[in-house]
Amino acid sequence: MTPREKAIECCKALDEKKGKDIILINVSGKTDICDYFVIASAQSATQVKALCDNLEEKLEKKGVFARSKEGYSEGRWICMDLGDVVVHIFKDDTRLFYHLERLWASSDNIERYPLQREAASS
């Protein structure tokens, strides 16, 4: 699975559990950490955890496992390291406070889910 395919699978799993404002940011060439950030919001700590649980379940079925996962017990901001993809699942107010998009996104490297190419092929 390519990094982009993995990132798209993450978006799909987050959308499936009603994640909000899901975005995909291509950060390849901007950092050595990963190739993509996936960012999504949830309305409550319970939903943040549910999004994470569903994402892990879907990815494990495809043989993809998180290298690490931080923030699960608090449920305000979960960060999952999938190697070439890093997923950030935020409670709404926490996302507004940190506003990661501001740091990494520009007009040419951000896509909102559902992605235009994906929607056209459905």
NUGU-140676 format. One record per residue: residue in one letter; x, y, z of N, C-alpha, C in turn. Coordinates in steps of 0.2 Angstrom, whole numbers, plus 5000, padded with zeros to 4 digits. Layout:
residues N
(node "a", (X, Y, Z), (X, Y, Z), (X, Y, Z))
...
//
This chain:
residues 122
(node "m", (5004, 4994, 5000), (5000, 5000, 5000), (5004, 5006, 5000))
(node "t", (5003, 5011, 4995), (5007, 5017, 4995), (5005, 5021, 5001))
(node "p", (5009, 5026, 5002), (5008, 5031, 5008), (5001, 5035, 5006))
(node "r", (5000, 5037, 5000), (4993, 5040, 4998), (4987, 5035, 4999))
(node "e", (4988, 5029, 4997), (4983, 5024, 4998), (4981, 5023, 5005))
(node "k", (4986, 5023, 5009), (4986, 5022, 5017), (4982, 5028, 5020))
(node "a", (4984, 5034, 5018), (4981, 5040, 5020), (4973, 5040, 5018))
(node "i", (4972, 5038, 5012), (4965, 5038, 5010), (4961, 5033, 5014))
(node "e", (4964, 5027, 5015), (4960, 5022, 5019), (4959, 5025, 5026))
(node "c", (4963, 5029, 5029), (4962, 5032, 5035), (4956, 5037, 5035))
(node "c", (4956, 5041, 5030), (4951, 5046, 5029), (4944, 5042, 5028))
(node "k", (4944, 5036, 5025), (4938, 5033, 5024), (4935, 5030, 5031))
(node "a", (4940, 5027, 5035), (4938, 5024, 5041), (4936, 5030, 5046))
(node "l", (4939, 5036, 5046), (4937, 5041, 5050), (4930, 5044, 5048))
(node "d", (4928, 5044, 5041), (4922, 5046, 5039), (4916, 5041, 5041))
(node "e", (4918, 5035, 5041), (4913, 5030, 5042), (4910, 5030, 5049))
(node "k", (4914, 5033, 5054), (4912, 5034, 5061), (4910, 5042, 5062))
(node "k", (4909, 5045, 5057), (4906, 5052, 5057), (4912, 5057, 5059))
(node "g", (4918, 5056, 5058), (4923, 5061, 5059), (4921, 5067, 5055))
(node "k", (4923, 5073, 5057), (4921, 5079, 5054), (4927, 5082, 5051))
(node "d", (4926, 5087, 5046), (4932, 5091, 5043), (4938, 5087, 5042))
(node "i", (4938, 5081, 5039), (4943, 5077, 5038), (4948, 5080, 5032))
(node "i", (4954, 5081, 5033), (4958, 5083, 5028), (4965, 5079, 5028))
(node "l", (4967, 5079, 5022), (4974, 5075, 5020), (4979, 5080, 5018))
(node "i", (4984, 5080, 5021), (4990, 5085, 5020), (4996, 5082, 5017))
(node "n", (4998, 5083, 5011), (5004, 5080, 5009), (5010, 5084, 5011))
(node "v", (5014, 5081, 5016), (5020, 5085, 5019), (5026, 5082, 5016))
(node "s", (5026, 5077, 5011), (5032, 5074, 5009), (5037, 5080, 5006))
(node "g", (5043, 5080, 5007), (5047, 5086, 5005), (5047, 5091, 5010))
(node "k", (5043, 5092, 5015), (5043, 5097, 5020), (5045, 5094, 5027))
(node "t", (5045, 5088, 5028), (5047, 5085, 5034), (5050, 5078, 5033))
(node "d", (5054, 5075, 5037), (5056, 5068, 5036), (5052, 5064, 5041))
(node "i", (5047, 5067, 5044), (5043, 5063, 5049), (5038, 5058, 5045))
(node "c", (5035, 5060, 5040), (5030, 5056, 5036), (5029, 5059, 5029))
(node "d", (5025, 5056, 5025), (5023, 5059, 5019), (5016, 5062, 5019))
(node "y", (5012, 5060, 5024), (5005, 5063, 5024), (5003, 5064, 5032))
(node "f", (4999, 5069, 5033), (4995, 5070, 5039), (4988, 5069, 5037))
(node "v", (4984, 5066, 5041), (4977, 5065, 5041), (4975, 5068, 5047))
(node "i", (4970, 5073, 5047), (4967, 5077, 5052), (4960, 5076, 5052))
(node "a", (4957, 5075, 5058), (4949, 5074, 5059), (4947, 5077, 5065))
(node "s", (4941, 5079, 5066), (4938, 5081, 5072), (4932, 5077, 5074))
(node "a", (4931, 5077, 5081), (4925, 5074, 5084), (4922, 5078, 5089))
(node "q", (4916, 5077, 5091), (4912, 5081, 5095), (4914, 5080, 5103))
(node "s", (4916, 5074, 5104), (4917, 5072, 5111), (4923, 5067, 5112))
(node "a", (4926, 5066, 5118), (4931, 5062, 5119), (4929, 5055, 5117))
(node "t", (4923, 5053, 5119), (4921, 5046, 5117), (4921, 5045, 5109))
(node "q", (4919, 5050, 5106), (4919, 5049, 5098), (4927, 5049, 5096))
(node "v", (4931, 5053, 5099), (4938, 5053, 5097), (4941, 5046, 5098))
(node "k", (4939, 5043, 5103), (4942, 5036, 5104), (4938, 5031, 5100))
(node "a", (4932, 5032, 5098), (4928, 5028, 5093), (4931, 5028, 5086))
(node "l", (4933, 5034, 5084), (4936, 5035, 5078), (4943, 5032, 5078))
(node "c", (4947, 5032, 5083), (4953, 5029, 5083), (4953, 5021, 5083))
(node "d", (4948, 5019, 5087), (4947, 5011, 5087), (4945, 5009, 5080))
(node "n", (4940, 5012, 5077), (4938, 5010, 5070), (4944, 5010, 5065))
(node "l", (4948, 5016, 5066), (4953, 5016, 5061), (4958, 5010, 5062))
(node "e", (4960, 5009, 5069), (4965, 5003, 5070), (4962, 4997, 5067))
(node "e", (4955, 4996, 5068), (4952, 4989, 5066), (4953, 4989, 5059))
(node "k", (4951, 4994, 5055), (4951, 4994, 5048), (4958, 4993, 5045))
(node "l", (4963, 4996, 5048), (4970, 4996, 5045), (4973, 4989, 5047))
(node "e", (4971, 4986, 5053), (4974, 4980, 5055), (4972, 4974, 5050))
(node "k", (4966, 4975, 5047), (4963, 4970, 5042), (4967, 4970, 5036))
(node "k", (4970, 4976, 5035), (4974, 4977, 5029), (4982, 4976, 5030))
(node "g", (4983, 4974, 5036), (4990, 4973, 5038), (4994, 4979, 5040))
(node "v", (4991, 4984, 5042), (4994, 4990, 5044), (4993, 4991, 5051))
(node "f", (4998, 4992, 5055), (4998, 4993, 5062), (5002, 5000, 5064))
(node "a", (4999, 5003, 5069), (5002, 5009, 5072), (5008, 5007, 5075))
(node "r", (5013, 5012, 5074), (5020, 5011, 5077), (5019, 5014, 5084))
(node "s", (5015, 5019, 5085), (5013, 5022, 5092), (5007, 5025, 5091))
(node "k", (5004, 5026, 5097), (4998, 5030, 5098), (4998, 5034, 5105))
(node "e", (4997, 5040, 5104), (4997, 5045, 5110), (4991, 5048, 5111))
(node "g", (4989, 5049, 5118), (4983, 5053, 5119), (4976, 5049, 5120))
(node "y", (4977, 5043, 5119), (4970, 5039, 5119), (4967, 5040, 5126))
(node "s", (4970, 5039, 5131), (4966, 5039, 5138), (4963, 5046, 5139))
(node "e", (4966, 5051, 5137), (4962, 5058, 5138), (4957, 5059, 5133))
(node "g", (4958, 5057, 5127), (4953, 5058, 5122), (4952, 5065, 5119))
(node "r", (4957, 5069, 5120), (4956, 5076, 5117), (4960, 5076, 5110))
(node "w", (4966, 5073, 5110), (4970, 5073, 5104), (4973, 5066, 5104))
(node "i", (4972, 5062, 5099), (4975, 5056, 5098), (4980, 5057, 5092))
(node "c", (4986, 5055, 5093), (4991, 5055, 5087), (4993, 5048, 5086))
(node "m", (4992, 5046, 5080), (4994, 5039, 5078), (4999, 5039, 5073))
(node "d", (5005, 5036, 5074), (5010, 5035, 5069), (5010, 5029, 5065))
(node "l", (5008, 5029, 5059), (5008, 5024, 5055), (5014, 5023, 5050))
(node "g", (5019, 5026, 5052), (5025, 5026, 5048), (5025, 5032, 5043))
(node "d", (5023, 5031, 5037), (5023, 5036, 5032), (5016, 5041, 5032))
(node "v", (5012, 5039, 5037), (5006, 5043, 5038), (5005, 5044, 5045))
(node "v", (5004, 5050, 5047), (5002, 5052, 5054), (4995, 5054, 5055))
(node "v", (4991, 5051, 5059), (4984, 5053, 5060), (4983, 5057, 5066))
(node "h", (4980, 5063, 5066), (4978, 5067, 5071), (4970, 5067, 5072))
(node "i", (4968, 5064, 5078), (4961, 5065, 5079), (4959, 5069, 5085))
(node "f", (4956, 5075, 5084), (4955, 5080, 5089), (4948, 5081, 5091))
(node "k", (4947, 5082, 5097), (4941, 5085, 5100), (4940, 5092, 5097))
(node "d", (4934, 5094, 5095), (4933, 5100, 5091), (4937, 5106, 5094))
(node "d", (4936, 5107, 5101), (4940, 5113, 5104), (4947, 5113, 5104))
(node "t", (4950, 5107, 5104), (4957, 5106, 5104), (4960, 5107, 5098))
(node "r", (4956, 5105, 5092), (4959, 5106, 5086), (4959, 5114, 5084))
(node "l", (4954, 5117, 5086), (4954, 5124, 5085), (4960, 5128, 5089))
(node "f", (4962, 5125, 5095), (4967, 5128, 5099), (4974, 5127, 5095))
(node "y", (4975, 5121, 5093), (4982, 5119, 5090), (4982, 5121, 5083))
(node "h", (4977, 5120, 5079), (4976, 5122, 5072), (4982, 5120, 5068))
(node "l", (4984, 5114, 5068), (4989, 5111, 5064), (4989, 5112, 5057))
(node "e", (4984, 5113, 5054), (4983, 5115, 5047), (4987, 5121, 5045))
(node "r", (4987, 5126, 5050), (4991, 5132, 5049), (4998, 5131, 5048))
(node "l", (5001, 5126, 5051), (5008, 5125, 5051), (5010, 5121, 5045))
(node "w", (5006, 5117, 5042), (5008, 5112, 5037), (5005, 5113, 5030))
(node "a", (4999, 5116, 5030), (4995, 5116, 5024), (4996, 5123, 5020))
(node "s", (4996, 5122, 5013), (4996, 5127, 5009), (4991, 5125, 5003))
(node "s", (4990, 5130, 4999), (4985, 5128, 4994), (4986, 5122, 4989))
(node "d", (4992, 5120, 4989), (4994, 5115, 4984), (4995, 5108, 4988))
(node "n", (4994, 5108, 4994), (4996, 5101, 4997), (4990, 5099, 5002))
(node "i", (4984, 5102, 5002), (4979, 5100, 5006), (4973, 5098, 5002))
(node "e", (4970, 5093, 5004), (4964, 5090, 5001), (4958, 5089, 5007))
(node "r", (4952, 5091, 5005), (4947, 5089, 5010), (4944, 5082, 5008))
(node "y", (4942, 5079, 5013), (4938, 5072, 5011), (4931, 5073, 5012))
(node "p", (4927, 5071, 5007), (4929, 5066, 5002), (4933, 5070, 4996))
(node "l", (4938, 5066, 4994), (4943, 5069, 4990), (4940, 5069, 4983))
(node "q", (4941, 5075, 4979), (4938, 5076, 4972), (4939, 5070, 4968))
(node "r", (4945, 5067, 4968), (4946, 5061, 4963), (4942, 5055, 4965))
(node "e", (4942, 5054, 4972), (4938, 5048, 4975), (4931, 5049, 4974))
(node "a", (4928, 5055, 4974), (4921, 5056, 4973), (4919, 5055, 4966))
(node "a", (4923, 5057, 4962), (4922, 5057, 4954), (4922, 5049, 4952))
(node "s", (4926, 5045, 4956), (4926, 5038, 4954), (4921, 5034, 4957))
(node "s", (4917, 5037, 4962), (4912, 5033, 4965), (4905, 5032, 4961))
//
